[in-house]
């Protein structure tokens, strides 16, 4: 978990968290779509 209120947070930390979230979201969307259409 990323603490967005942390003073030590860097741009890289934010980008990493966002890319991780994006990948997980995409995987979930693919899974949901497959479940719906199969």
Backbone bond lengths (Angstrom), bond angles and torsions (degrees), N, CA, C in turn:
res aa  C-N    CA-C-N  psi(-1)  N-CA   C-N-CA  omega(-1)  CA-C   N-CA-C  phi
1 X - - - 1.453 - - 1.516 111.20 -
2 X 1.295 114.53 135.86 1.456 119.86 178.91 1.519 110.02 -96.65
3 X 1.339 115.30 133.26 1.465 120.59 178.52 1.518 107.72 -95.98
4 X 1.331 116.56 99.22 1.460 120.20 -175.40 1.521 112.45 -67.69
5 X 1.337 117.40 -16.10 1.466 120.45 179.89 1.520 111.20 -85.96
6 X 1.341 116.38 -8.77 1.458 120.79 -176.62 1.524 111.58 -65.21
7 X 1.311 116.28 136.46 1.468 121.63 179.27 1.531 110.32 -71.77
8 X 1.339 116.72 -19.50 1.461 121.23 -176.31 1.530 112.93 -87.33
9 X 1.324 116.20 -1.20 1.462 119.63 -177.43 1.536 110.14 -66.77
10 X 1.324 115.57 133.28 1.459 120.26 178.89 1.523 109.80 -111.99
11 X 1.319 115.62 167.70 1.461 120.18 177.66 1.525 110.18 -58.89
12 X 1.333 115.49 -40.52 1.470 119.25 179.43 1.522 111.11 -60.43
13 X 1.342 116.56 -40.10 1.461 120.12 179.14 1.526 110.12 -61.60
14 X 1.331 115.23 -42.69 1.467 119.88 -179.72 1.524 110.54 -64.03
15 X 1.335 116.34 -46.75 1.463 120.33 -178.88 1.523 111.47 -62.79
16 X 1.327 116.06 -39.81 1.461 120.20 178.71 1.523 110.44 -63.57
17 X 1.330 115.84 -45.19 1.463 119.80 -179.82 1.521 110.26 -62.59
18 X 1.320 117.01 -41.97 1.459 120.70 -179.01 1.524 111.12 -66.35
19 X 1.328 117.76 -41.60 1.461 120.09 -179.02 1.524 110.40 -68.32
20 X 1.335 117.14 -38.07 1.463 120.60 176.82 1.520 109.88 -62.48
21 X 1.332 116.47 -45.05 1.459 120.88 179.88 1.522 109.93 -62.73
22 X 1.326 115.63 -43.25 1.464 120.67 -178.71 1.522 111.00 -60.19
23 X 1.340 116.63 -44.05 1.458 120.24 -179.94 1.516 111.17 -64.00
24 X 1.336 116.67 -44.36 1.461 120.18 -179.64 1.521 110.51 -64.10
25 X 1.346 116.29 -40.27 1.455 120.27 179.70 1.526 109.86 -63.01
26 X 1.337 116.69 -44.85 1.459 120.23 -179.83 1.525 111.07 -61.49
27 X 1.332 116.42 -40.50 1.464 119.87 179.69 1.530 109.93 -63.77
28 X 1.328 115.96 -42.28 1.463 119.89 179.98 1.523 110.34 -64.37
29 X 1.324 117.11 -42.04 1.461 120.18 -179.97 1.525 110.63 -63.33
30 X 1.338 116.62 -42.63 1.463 119.94 178.90 1.522 110.47 -62.28
31 X 1.333 115.58 -43.10 1.459 120.57 -179.48 1.525 110.38 -61.89
32 X 1.342 115.72 -45.74 1.467 120.27 -178.91 1.526 110.46 -63.24
33 X 1.328 116.46 -43.55 1.460 119.72 -179.65 1.521 111.05 -63.56
34 X 1.330 117.13 -42.61 1.455 120.40 179.38 1.529 110.53 -62.79
35 X 1.329 115.99 -43.53 1.459 119.84 -179.68 1.531 110.79 -61.81
36 X 1.329 116.42 -36.86 1.461 119.55 -177.51 1.518 112.25 -71.86
37 X 1.352 116.50 -34.67 1.461 119.10 -172.01 1.516 114.55 -97.43
38 X 1.318 115.78 -5.50 1.475 117.40 179.27 1.529 109.20 -100.03
